[in-house]
Amino acid sequence: MTFVAERQLIADACRVVAARGLSDGFLGHISLRVDDEHLLVRCRGPQERGLAWTTPADVHLIDHQGRPGAPGELEGWSPPNELPLHVEVLRARPSVAAVVHVHPPAVVAADLAGLAIRPIVGAFDMPGAKLAVGGVPVYPRGVLVRNRELAAEMVAAMGDRPVVLLRGHGLTSSGRSVQEAVLRAVSVDTLARLSLQIRSAGGELADLPPGDLAELPDLGPGFNEGVAWRHEMARLG
């Protein structure tokens, strides 16, 4: 089996998002670009158990049409129905290597409550605050993104941002690596949860002052991804 390390990474990432509560049950998928025509993606097999129990055997090499990328690659397995969601993001963004699609309940609830993802925190989650400063757009259709037309709509709503919310559905996150795409989704979920808690406590949401945002340092990928990802893996036990 080729791409052994990459399949393991995607399987680990699926377990991370499940452990974080970003995709309860068996819905959601993560992909990684291999070349201009192929990607590795979590597929559904005959013994589907859900994201929390994903193994490298659940991750398969396919082309943009969902066909097997190698002999025997899809025997007994099927690509996600929303494969076009991944493919259209990868086509539109040459710099993107990974796409995460998950269904975080807090993100869905916050959006339906009219709460945008805003930079309400600072040092609590610096990458999340900086992500929120640029805005997190919303694709306003609660549909299954199962064809190129719908996926193109979603990508258009995404614009030049790395994450887009899908109303009544979930979110799509992209990154230069699987780790970055997952950690962005975690940050958006954290901000959504905090927003709901603040409003439930009777508080009002307020953006961090520009001066405070300007003081937030960039600790670099060694910390923002390296240490953060080791922490996520350690949480899995």
Residue pairs with C-beta under 8 A, 6 or more apart in sequence:
1 7
1 56
2 61
2 70
3 34
3 40
3 61
4 56
6 32
6 34
6 40
6 59
7 40
7 56
7 59
8 56
9 32
9 178
10 30
10 31
10 32
10 40
10 41
10 42
10 54
10 56
10 59
10 178
11 42
11 54
11 55
11 56
11 58
11 59
12 233
12 236
13 30
13 100
13 178
13 179
13 182
14 28
14 29
14 30
14 42
14 51
14 52
14 54
14 58
15 51
15 52
15 53
15 54
15 236
16 182
16 232
16 233
16 235
16 236
17 23
17 28
17 30
17 51
17 100
17 102
17 182
17 185
17 186
18 24
18 28
18 50
18 51
18 52
18 54
19 52
19 232
19 235
19 236
20 186
20 189
20 232
21 104
21 105
21 189
22 28
22 102
22 103
22 104
22 185
22 186
22 189
23 51
23 102
23 103
23 104
23 170
24 103
24 105
25 50
25 51
26 44
26 48
26 49
26 50
26 51
27 51
27 102
27 103
28 42
28 51
28 100
28 101
28 102
28 103
28 170
29 41
29 42
29 80
29 82
29 86
29 101
30 41
30 42
30 98
30 99
30 100
30 101
30 178
30 181
30 182
31 39
31 40
31 41
31 42
31 86
31 90
31 98
31 99
32 39
32 40
32 41
32 97
32 98
32 178
33 39
33 90
33 96
33 97
33 98
34 40
34 61
34 69
37 63
37 64
38 61
38 62
38 63
38 64
38 69
39 61
39 62
39 64
39 86
39 87
39 90
40 59
40 60
40 61
41 59
41 60
41 62
41 79
41 80
41 83
41 86
42 51
42 54
42 58
42 59
42 80
43 58
43 59
43 60
43 62
43 74
43 77
43 78
43 79
43 80
44 58
44 77
44 78
44 80
45 57
45 58
45 76
45 77
45 78
46 76
46 77
58 77
60 68
60 69
60 73
60 74
60 77
60 79
61 68
61 69
61 70
61 73
62 68
62 69
62 73
62 74
62 79
62 83
63 69
64 87
64 91
66 79
66 83
67 74
68 74
80 86
80 101
81 144
81 146
82 101
82 144
82 145
82 146
84 145
84 146
84 147
84 148
84 150
84 151
85 99
85 101
85 145
85 151
85 154
85 172
86 99
86 101
87 148
87 151
88 148
88 151
88 152
88 154
88 155
89 96
89 99
89 151
89 155
89 158
89 172
89 174
90 96
90 99
92 155
93 174
95 176
96 174
96 175
96 176
97 175
97 176
97 177
97 178
98 174
98 175
98 176
98 177
98 178
98 180
98 181
99 172
99 173
99 174
99 181
100 172
100 173
100 174
100 175
100 178
100 181
100 182
100 184
100 185
101 170
101 171
101 172
101 173
102 170
102 171
102 173
102 185
103 169
103 170
104 170
104 171
104 185
104 188
104 189
104 192
106 189
106 192
106 193
106 196
107 165
107 170
107 171
107 188
107 189
107 192
108 168
108 169
108 170
109 192
109 196
110 117
110 192
110 193
110 195
110 196
111 138
111 165
111 167
111 192
112 167
112 168
113 196
113 199
115 192
115 195
115 196
115 199
115 205
116 135
116 136
117 132
117 135
117 136
117 165
117 188
117 191
117 192
117 195
118 132
118 191
118 195
118 205
118 207
119 129
119 130
119 132
119 133
119 207
119 208
119 213
120 132
120 191
120 194
120 195
120 198
120 205
120 206
120 207
120 208
121 128
121 129
121 191
121 194
121 208
122 129
122 208
122 212
122 213
122 215
122 216
123 216
125 187
125 190
125 191
126 216
126 217
126 218
126 219
126 224
127 183
127 184
127 187
127 224
128 187
128 188
128 190
128 191
129 208
129 213
129 216
130 213
130 216
130 218
131 162
131 163
131 184
131 187
131 188
132 188
132 191
133 213
134 161
135 161
136 161
136 163
136 164
136 165
136 188
137 157
137 158
137 159
137 161
137 164
137 165
138 157
138 164
138 165
138 166
138 167
139 153
139 154
139 157
139 158
139 164
139 165
139 166
139 167
140 157
140 167
141 150
141 153
141 166
141 167
142 166
142 167
142 168
142 169
143 150
143 169
144 150
145 151
145 154
145 166
154 164
154 166
154 172
157 164
158 164
158 172
162 173
162 174
162 175
162 181
162 184
163 171
163 172
163 173
163 174
163 184
163 185
163 188
164 171
164 172
165 171
165 188
166 172
171 185
171 188
173 181
173 182
173 184
173 185
173 188
174 181
174 184
175 181
175 182
175 183
175 184
177 225
179 225
179 228
179 229
180 225
182 232
183 224
183 225
183 228
183 229
183 232
186 232
195 205
198 204
198 205
199 205
218 224
